[in-house]
Amino acid sequence: MARLLTRAIFNAIMVSLCVMSFASAQEQDPLAEGGEPLAIDDLVLRDTNPPETDEETQTGLRLGSFQVNSQAEVGVSYQRTEADEKSSQTTQTFSTETQIESQWSRHELRLETRVDAASQRGLSLQDWSVGLIANGRRDISGRVSVNGELRLSHDSSEDDQDQTNYGATVGLRIAPGPLEMNLRGSTNLRRVGDPVAGSENGNDFRDIDGELRLAYNRGAILAPFVETRVTHRRTGTIDGFDGDATRWILRTGLQIDRGEKLTGEVSVGVGHIRTKDAQRDNLDSLLWATSLTWSPMRLTTVSLSAAGDLAFSETSDLTASKMTSGIRTTSFALRAERSFNVRLDGFASADYTYSSYGDIDRSDEAMLFSTGLTYALTPDSSLFANFTHERTQSSGSDQAEDDETNNALSVRLQIRH
């Protein structure tokens, strides 16, 4: 009797397992309830067709922990100028750029070199420039990081003096909770003229700059900030005036972050320039700035910027025995970019800048309109076409610039490795 009871229980368990297995198979069967049959590709082993990784899709050269990207660009441009006399010129351009960047997760090291050359007469170079930038970042912890940058460039022009620029920047970022502090110090040195044949040192200068910025709740939709900046410029004697001056800037504003749809910054503040030479007047100005990037639809970006700023200037009026302390500028810029397909991108931009020279009777206006297309010939090469219309004019009894209108059309071919 016990044997029969044991066998009945065993048979009941087996029947239950069979029913459960059949029901599970019915749920997973792709042909059940109108499902589609499995494709042949689904039966291929996963290892025979692995997904592409970022390393396989990257261009350039990988050297250990560094990524090397280089590109070369050749182009030709035609420019027509209308001033007191009409003139036109055709310019051939060449440039090459190399970037070496680390691939570390917490730290960063980057080196960039660039060479530009331009010629209006065959292989004879009229303008050329070289530049080198090295910067890095080290994350001491999740809340503290330091960064630095070294800059060196040299520009040579047949129509102007040679110019060499040196620069260095060091920064510290501390983020204790919702408060973020950024402290930055930099120095810039410009040398004008040929150091071998002799130079005019009137346009040489050295800037020493310090900036402190405090932001609260960074990363939120609206994040307030306040920043202060002090810059001291040392120059030689220019037209009998001492060009040394110090600029103070204090501003506050809001950072805007709505993800991919809208980002930007709005700020207001005050600026003051104090000069060492008693013959030059001190200068005050109200500062304001707006910068917004908006994506109204997929593959379309619109950027808007407007600002009122205060900058150094050593412009002099010898007839009135005056030298300005700075320039007040008001600028507006609008740019729209559109990606039409995987190969074709386009843009259009418009800029306007108005500048006044303090106690010197002079003002400048500059208007610029530009539009262009970029066509990807291959994954490693692109063709650029660009048209630019620029108009500049000066007014006032001390104006030093002639009114000009420039129209330029350029075509460039870029090859990347």
Secondary structure in CASP SS format (residue, H / E / C, confidence):
PFRMAT SS
TARGET T0000
AUTHOR 0000-0000-0000
METHOD secondary structure of the structure
MODEL  1
M C 1.00
A H 1.00
R H 1.00
L H 1.00
L H 1.00
T H 1.00
R H 1.00
A H 1.00
I H 1.00
F H 1.00
N H 1.00
A H 1.00
I H 1.00
M H 1.00
V H 1.00
S H 1.00
L H 1.00
C H 1.00
V H 1.00
M H 1.00
S H 1.00
F H 1.00
A H 1.00
S H 1.00
A H 1.00
Q H 1.00
E H 1.00
Q H 1.00
D C 1.00
P C 1.00
L C 1.00
A H 1.00
E H 1.00
G H 1.00
G C 1.00
E C 1.00
P C 1.00
L C 1.00
A C 1.00
I H 1.00
D H 1.00
D H 1.00
L H 1.00
V C 1.00
L C 1.00
R H 1.00
D H 1.00
T H 1.00
N C 1.00
P C 1.00
P C 1.00
E C 1.00
T C 1.00
D H 1.00
E H 1.00
E H 1.00
T H 1.00
Q C 1.00
T C 1.00
G C 1.00
L E 1.00
R E 1.00
L E 1.00
G C 1.00
S C 1.00
F E 1.00
Q E 1.00
V E 1.00
N E 1.00
S E 1.00
Q E 1.00
A E 1.00
E E 1.00
V E 1.00
G E 1.00
V E 1.00
S E 1.00
Y E 1.00
Q E 1.00
R E 1.00
T E 1.00
E E 1.00
A C 1.00
D C 1.00
E C 1.00
K E 1.00
S E 1.00
S E 1.00
Q E 1.00
T E 1.00
T E 1.00
Q E 1.00
T E 1.00
F E 1.00
S E 1.00
T E 1.00
E E 1.00
T E 1.00
Q E 1.00
I E 1.00
E E 1.00
S E 1.00
Q C 1.00
W C 1.00
S C 1.00
R C 1.00
H C 1.00
E E 1.00
L E 1.00
R E 1.00
L E 1.00
E E 1.00
T E 1.00
R E 1.00
V E 1.00
D E 1.00
A E 1.00
A E 1.00
S E 1.00
Q C 1.00
R E 1.00
G C 1.00
L C 1.00
S E 1.00
L C 1.00
Q C 1.00
D E 1.00
W E 1.00
S E 1.00
V E 1.00
G E 1.00
L E 1.00
I E 1.00
A E 1.00
N E 1.00
G E 1.00
R E 1.00
R E 1.00
D E 1.00
I C 1.00
S C 1.00
G C 1.00
R C 1.00
V E 1.00
S E 1.00
V E 1.00
N E 1.00
G E 1.00
E E 1.00
L E 1.00
R E 1.00
L E 1.00
S E 1.00
H E 1.00
D E 1.00
S E 1.00
S E 1.00
E C 1.00
D C 1.00
D C 1.00
Q C 1.00
D C 1.00
Q E 1.00
T E 1.00
N E 1.00
Y E 1.00
G E 1.00
A E 1.00
T E 1.00
V E 1.00
G E 1.00
L E 1.00
R E 1.00
I E 1.00
A C 1.00
P C 1.00
G C 1.00
P C 1.00
L E 1.00
E E 1.00
M E 1.00
N E 1.00
L E 1.00
R E 1.00
G E 1.00
S E 1.00
T E 1.00
N E 1.00
L E 1.00
R E 1.00
R E 1.00
V E 1.00
G C 1.00
D E 1.00
P C 1.00
V C 1.00
A C 1.00
G E 1.00
S C 1.00
E C 1.00
N H 1.00
G H 1.00
N H 1.00
D C 1.00
F E 1.00
R E 1.00
D E 1.00
I E 1.00
D E 1.00
G E 1.00
E E 1.00
L E 1.00
R E 1.00
L E 1.00
A E 1.00
Y E 1.00
N C 1.00
R C 1.00
G C 1.00
A C 1.00
I C 1.00
L E 1.00
A E 1.00
P E 1.00
F E 1.00
V E 1.00
E E 1.00
T E 1.00
R E 1.00
V E 1.00
T E 1.00
H E 1.00
R E 1.00
R E 1.00
T E 1.00
G C 1.00
T E 1.00
I E 1.00
D C 1.00
G C 1.00
F E 1.00
D E 1.00
G C 1.00
D C 1.00
A E 1.00
T E 1.00
R E 1.00
W E 1.00
I E 1.00
L E 1.00
R E 1.00
T E 1.00
G E 1.00
L E 1.00
Q E 1.00
I E 1.00
D E 1.00
R C 1.00
G C 1.00
E C 1.00
K C 1.00
L E 1.00
T E 1.00
G E 1.00
E E 1.00
V E 1.00
S E 1.00
V E 1.00
G E 1.00
V E 1.00
G E 1.00
H E 1.00
I E 1.00
R E 1.00
T E 1.00
K C 1.00
D C 1.00
A C 1.00
Q C 1.00
R C 1.00
D C 1.00
N C 1.00
L E 1.00
D E 1.00
S E 1.00
L E 1.00
L E 1.00
W E 1.00
A E 1.00
T E 1.00
S E 1.00
L E 1.00
T E 1.00
W E 1.00
S E 1.00
P E 1.00
M E 1.00
R C 1.00
L C 1.00
T E 1.00
T E 1.00
V E 1.00
S E 1.00
L E 1.00
S E 1.00
A E 1.00
A E 1.00
G E 1.00
D E 1.00
L E 1.00
A E 1.00
F E 1.00
S C 1.00
E C 1.00
T C 1.00
S E 1.00
D E 1.00
L C 1.00
T C 1.00
A C 1.00
S C 1.00
K E 1.00
M E 1.00
T C 1.00
S C 1.00
G E 1.00
I E 1.00
R E 1.00
T E 1.00
T E 1.00
S E 1.00
F E 1.00
A E 1.00
L E 1.00
R E 1.00
A E 1.00
E E 1.00
R E 1.00
S E 1.00
F C 1.00
N C 1.00
V C 1.00
R C 1.00
L E 1.00
D E 1.00
G E 1.00
F E 1.00
A E 1.00
S E 1.00
A E 1.00
D E 1.00
Y E 1.00
T E 1.00
Y E 1.00
S E 1.00
S E 1.00
Y C 1.00
G C 1.00
D C 1.00
I C 1.00
D C 1.00
R C 1.00
S E 1.00
D E 1.00
E E 1.00
A E 1.00
M E 1.00
L E 1.00
F E 1.00
S E 1.00
T E 1.00
G E 1.00
L E 1.00
T E 1.00
Y E 1.00
A E 1.00
L E 1.00
T E 1.00
P C 1.00
D C 1.00
S E 1.00
S E 1.00
L E 1.00
F E 1.00
A E 1.00
N E 1.00
F E 1.00
T E 1.00
H E 1.00
E E 1.00
R E 1.00
T E 1.00
Q E 1.00
S E 1.00
S E 1.00
G C 1.00
S C 1.00
D C 1.00
Q C 1.00
A C 1.00
E C 1.00
D C 1.00
D C 1.00
E E 1.00
T E 1.00
N E 1.00
N E 1.00
A E 1.00
L E 1.00
S E 1.00
V E 1.00
R E 1.00
L E 1.00
Q E 1.00
I E 1.00
R E 1.00
H C 1.00
END
